[in-house]
Amino acid sequence: MKIEAISIRELRMRLKHPFETSFGSTQDRHILLVEVYSDGLTGYGEITVGMGPYYNPETTGTSWHIFCDYLAPLVIGHEIPSPEEIPALLNAIRGHEMTKAAFENAVWDIAAQRECIPLASLLGGTRKEIPCGVSLGIKQHIEDLLADVQRELAAGYQRVKVKIKPGKDFEVAAAIRQRFPGVKLMVDANSAYTLRDADHLRRFDELDLLMIEQPLEWDEIYAHAKLQAHLATPICLDECIHNLRQTEAALDLQACRIINVKLGRVGGHSSARSIAAHCAARSIPVWCGGMLESGVGRAHNIAMSSLPAFTLPGDVSASQRYWDEDIIDPEVEVSSAGMIRVPARPGLGYRVRRDRVESLTVRLQTFRASALSAA
């Protein structure tokens, strides 16, 4: 396919409620939406960055710069035989995985539309529906968090993840375990601890957790191997896994027993598939993490989660948990059994609401191959 035009736009969307992690609280999301045009078709991707460099080094501002000044000029007018060729095409740009992922994922969307099949099928997905968990932010009062857990379990979610940080960690998880003894429970530290906290983190072994996610530094694999050797609770790596090479290193070092595959963090569907396949071959469970995405990013997560290797409930929740009104139709819904149906329509399987997108757009830039030809 020929990349005839590309647009990047910034949308301002407000979460229903603030979402707090160990590195701060978020309520206003600056969503970067990418649109790729080829052969009369439009593919959509989402750059899943935050406003600041707290989860990883990418931000709304840096992604806009890299996309407009480096990525778009590199790909506009280019003939792409397959979406799987894109990582090699973008290899000259080091890092910036979330920025690159949005372009690649949009091309995957177009490829599925051209084949008249769902994106999930094109990726190799086999599930008709996916199991869902829920991610809950840090709360000032434990009783408020317990009420949230009760509400989400009543809504059908199969697994509960709670964010933790020093001072709001073991007692919080212990209170949930006491109130809900049978719940599938995990905690996510977002790199809030160091090896000096090993004895404290070992206390979580008492709580029968599914996993403790990314307890140590965001770019550290070796220290996680040291910590995992002293914990019965499986460590799940998130922030420090960006590609297959780091996945192989983490597993060879026994730094974790589970991996969270975030589509943006690993650079797109091609990388996500290779990581998932490698983990499956080594009997390492993987699951899909979330980045407070709009419906476009959520739709890509659903497609990825349909792959056989994704054996644990992910963070792909209903649109209405986050937004008063999403940018896709229908919105993502979770059944009373905690499942999301994988759409059967071609491409993403959801219609992007152009009117809604336009109303939320605060800046837009478009690149056209015809402009290059004219020049």
C-alpha positions in Angstrom: 0.0 0.0 0.0 1.1 3.6 -0.6 1.0 6.0 2.3 -0.8 8.8 0.6 -1.4 11.1 3.6 -1.0 11.1 7.4 -2.6 13.2 10.0 -1.7 13.7 13.7 -4.1 15.5 16.0 -4.2 16.3 19.7 -7.5 15.7 21.5 -8.3 17.0 24.9 -10.4 14.4 26.9 -11.3 14.5 30.6 -11.4 11.4 32.7 -14.5 10.9 34.8 -12.3 10.7 37.9 -8.6 11.4 38.7 -6.4 8.4 38.3 -3.4 8.3 40.8 -0.3 6.2 40.5 3.1 6.3 42.3 4.2 9.1 40.0 1.2 11.4 40.1 -2.5 12.0 39.4 -4.1 12.3 35.9 -7.5 13.7 35.0 -7.1 15.6 31.7 -5.7 13.4 28.9 -4.0 14.9 25.8 -4.7 12.1 23.3 -2.6 12.0 20.1 -4.6 10.4 17.4 -2.9 9.2 14.1 -4.8 8.8 10.9 -3.2 7.1 7.8 -4.7 7.2 4.4 -4.2 4.7 1.6 -6.3 3.5 -1.3 -9.4 5.2 -0.1 -9.1 3.7 3.4 -8.3 5.3 6.7 -6.5 3.5 9.5 -6.3 4.8 13.1 -3.7 4.5 15.8 -3.1 6.2 19.2 0.1 7.5 20.7 -0.4 6.4 24.3 1.9 8.9 25.9 1.3 11.0 29.0 1.8 14.7 29.3 5.0 14.4 31.3 8.0 12.0 31.2 7.0 10.0 34.3 5.9 6.6 33.0 8.6 6.6 30.2 10.6 9.3 28.5 8.0 10.0 25.8 5.5 12.9 26.3 2.8 14.6 24.2 5.2 17.2 23.2 8.1 15.0 22.3 5.9 12.6 20.4 4.4 15.4 18.3 7.9 16.6 17.4 9.2 13.1 16.5 6.2 12.3 14.5 6.0 15.5 12.5 9.8 16.1 12.0 11.1 12.6 11.6 8.5 9.8 11.3 6.1 11.4 8.8 8.8 12.6 6.3 10.3 9.1 6.5 7.1 7.2 5.5 5.0 9.6 3.5 4.6 8.4 -0.1 6.3 5.1 0.8 5.1 1.8 -0.6 4.6 -0.6 2.3 4.1 -4.3 1.3 3.1 -5.3 4.8 2.7 -3.7 8.2 5.4 -6.1 9.4 7.9 -4.2 7.3 7.4 -1.0 9.3 9.7 -1.7 12.3 12.6 -2.0 9.8 11.5 1.2 8.0 11.4 3.1 11.3 14.6 1.6 12.7 16.6 4.7 12.1 14.5 6.5 14.9 15.9 5.2 18.2 13.4 4.7 21.0 10.1 6.6 20.8 8.2 3.3 20.7 4.8 4.8 21.4 5.1 7.3 18.6 6.1 4.6 16.1 3.5 2.2 17.4 0.6 4.5 16.5 1.7 4.7 12.8 2.3 0.9 12.6 -1.0 0.1 14.2 -2.9 2.4 11.9 -1.4 0.6 8.9 -2.4 -2.8 10.4 -6.0 -1.3 10.6 -5.8 -0.5 6.9 -4.4 -3.9 6.0 -7.3 -5.7 7.8 -9.8 -3.4 6.0 -8.2 -4.3 2.7 -8.6 -8.0 3.5 -12.1 -7.4 4.7 -11.3 -9.2 8.0 -11.1 -8.1 11.6 -7.8 -6.8 12.8 -7.8 -9.5 15.5 -7.9 -12.2 12.8 -5.1 -10.6 10.7 -2.9 -10.6 13.8 -3.6 -14.2 14.5 -6.1 -13.8 17.2 -8.4 -16.8 18.0 -10.6 -15.6 20.8 -14.1 -14.4 20.2 -14.1 -12.6 23.6 -11.4 -11.6 26.0 -11.3 -11.7 29.9 -11.1 -8.3 31.6 -9.5 -7.0 34.7 -9.7 -3.5 36.2 -6.9 -1.1 37.4 -7.7 1.1 40.4 -5.7 4.1 41.3 -4.4 5.1 44.7 -7.0 6.5 47.1 -6.6 8.6 50.2 -8.9 6.4 52.2 -8.9 2.6 52.2 -12.7 2.5 52.6 -13.1 4.4 49.3 -10.9 1.9 47.5 -12.8 -1.0 49.0 -16.0 0.5 47.7 -14.4 0.8 44.3 -13.4 -2.9 44.4 -16.9 -3.9 45.4 -18.4 -1.9 42.5 -16.0 -3.4 39.9 -16.5 -6.9 41.1 -20.2 -6.4 40.9 -19.7 -5.2 37.3 -18.1 -8.5 36.5 -14.4 -7.8 36.3 -12.4 -10.9 36.8 -9.2 -9.5 38.3 -8.4 -6.4 40.4 -5.2 -4.4 40.1 -4.4 -1.7 42.6 -1.7 0.9 42.3 0.7 1.2 45.3 3.5 3.4 46.5 5.5 3.6 49.8 3.1 4.4 52.6 0.1 3.1 50.7 0.9 -0.4 49.9 0.8 -3.5 52.1 -2.0 -2.4 54.4 -4.1 -1.4 51.3 -3.6 -4.8 49.6 -4.2 -6.6 52.9 -7.5 -4.8 53.5 -8.7 -5.8 50.1 -7.6 -9.4 50.6 -9.4 -9.5 54.0 -12.6 -8.0 52.6 -12.6 -10.0 49.4 -10.7 -13.2 50.2 -11.4 -14.9 46.8 -10.6 -12.0 44.5 -7.8 -12.4 41.9 -5.6 -9.5 43.2 -2.4 -7.9 42.0 -0.5 -4.7 42.9 1.3 -2.3 40.6 4.2 -0.2 41.9 5.2 1.6 38.8 8.9 1.5 39.8 8.3 3.1 43.3 10.8 0.8 45.2 14.4 -0.2 45.3 16.3 -3.4 46.4 16.6 -1.8 49.8 12.8 -2.4 50.1 13.2 -6.2 49.5 12.2 -7.2 53.0 9.1 -5.0 52.9 8.1 -6.3 49.5 8.5 -9.9 50.8 5.5 -9.2 53.1 3.3 -9.3 50.0 3.9 -13.1 49.8 1.3 -13.4 52.7 -1.5 -12.1 50.4 -1.6 -14.7 47.7 -1.3 -12.2 44.9 -1.3 -13.0 41.2 1.7 -10.8 40.8 3.5 -7.6 41.8 4.1 -5.4 38.8 7.3 -3.4 38.2 8.4 -2.9 41.8 11.8 -1.6 40.9 13.4 1.0 38.6 11.8 1.6 35.2 14.9 0.6 33.3 16.2 -2.1 35.6 16.2 -5.8 34.7 19.1 -7.2 36.8 17.9 -5.9 40.1 14.5 -7.5 39.5 16.2 -10.8 39.1 17.8 -10.4 42.5 14.4 -9.5 44.0 12.5 -12.3 42.3 14.9 -14.8 43.8 13.7 -13.7 47.2 9.9 -13.5 46.5 7.3 -16.2 46.2 5.0 -13.7 44.5 5.6 -13.6 40.8 7.1 -10.3 39.5 5.5 -8.9 36.3 7.7 -6.6 34.3 6.2 -3.6 32.5 8.2 -0.3 32.1 11.6 -2.0 31.4 10.4 -4.2 28.5 10.4 -2.4 25.2 11.3 -5.2 22.7 12.0 -8.9 22.2 15.7 -8.5 23.2 14.8 -7.1 26.6 12.2 -9.8 27.0 14.8 -12.5 26.3 17.2 -10.9 28.7 14.6 -10.7 31.5 13.6 -14.3 31.1 17.1 -15.6 30.9 18.0 -13.7 34.1 14.8 -15.0 35.7 13.9 -11.4 36.5 10.1 -12.1 36.2 7.5 -14.8 35.8 4.9 -12.7 33.9 5.1 -9.9 31.4 2.7 -7.1 30.7 2.6 -6.3 27.0 1.6 -2.7 26.4 1.1 -2.1 22.7 2.6 1.4 22.7 5.5 0.6 25.0 6.8 -2.2 22.8 6.4 -0.3 19.5 3.3 -1.8 17.9 1.6 -5.0 16.9 4.7 -6.6 15.2 6.8 -6.3 18.3 3.9 -7.3 20.6 3.3 -10.5 18.6 7.0 -11.5 18.7 7.2 -10.9 22.5 3.9 -12.8 23.1 5.1 -15.8 21.0 8.5 -15.9 22.7 6.8 -15.9 26.1 4.4 -18.6 25.1 7.2 -20.8 24.0 8.8 -20.4 27.4 5.5 -20.9 29.3 5.5 -17.3 30.6 2.0 -15.7 30.8 1.4 -12.3 29.2 -1.4 -9.9 29.5 -2.4 -6.5 28.0 -1.8 -3.4 30.1 -3.6 -0.1 29.6 -2.5 3.6 29.3 -5.9 5.4 29.8 -6.5 5.1 26.1 -9.4 6.5 24.1 -11.5 4.0 22.2 -9.0 3.8 19.3 -6.2 2.6 21.6 -8.6 0.4 23.5 -9.8 -1.3 20.2 -6.2 -2.1 19.3 -5.7 -3.6 22.8 -8.7 -5.8 22.3 -7.4 -7.1 19.0 -4.0 -7.9 20.5 -5.6 -9.6 23.5 -7.3 -12.0 21.2 -3.9 -13.7 20.6 -3.6 -17.2 22.2 -0.6 -16.1 24.3 -2.6 -13.6 26.3 -3.8 -16.0 29.0 -4.4 -13.5 31.9 -7.1 -10.9 32.2 -5.8 -7.5 31.0 -6.6 -3.9 31.8 -8.9 -3.5 28.8 -11.9 -2.0 30.6 -15.2 -0.5 29.4 -15.2 3.0 27.9 -17.7 4.2 30.5 -15.2 3.5 33.3 -13.1 6.4 32.0 -15.1 8.7 29.6 -18.5 10.3 29.7 -18.4 9.9 25.9 -15.8 7.9 23.9 -14.7 8.6 20.3 -15.8 5.2 18.9 -19.2 3.6 18.2 -20.2 1.3 19.8 -18.3 2.0 22.9 -16.3 -0.8 24.5 -18.6 -2.7 26.9 -17.9 -5.4 29.5 -20.4 -8.2 30.1 -21.6 -9.3 33.5 -19.1 -12.2 33.2 -16.2 -9.8 32.8 -15.7 -10.4 29.1 -15.4 -8.1 26.0 -16.5 -9.3 22.6 -13.9 -9.1 19.9 -15.5 -7.2 17.1 -16.2 -9.1 13.9 -16.2 -6.1 11.5 -13.2 -5.5 9.2 -10.3 -3.5 10.7 -10.6 -2.2 14.2 -14.3 -3.2 14.2 -15.4 0.1 15.7 -16.5 3.3 13.9 -14.5 6.3 14.8 -16.9 9.2 15.4 -15.5 11.9 13.3 -17.8 14.6 14.7 -16.6 13.8 18.2 -13.0 13.7 17.2 -13.3 17.1 15.4 -14.9 18.7 18.5 -12.1 17.5 20.8 -9.2 18.5 18.4 -7.0 21.3 19.6 -4.3 21.0 17.0 -3.8 19.1 13.7 -1.1 18.6 11.2 -1.4 16.7 7.9 1.3 15.4 5.5 0.4 14.5 1.9 2.4 12.5 -0.7 1.0 14.8 -3.4 2.7 17.8 -1.8 6.1 16.0 -2.2 5.3 15.2 -5.9 4.4 18.8 -6.5 7.7 19.9 -5.0 
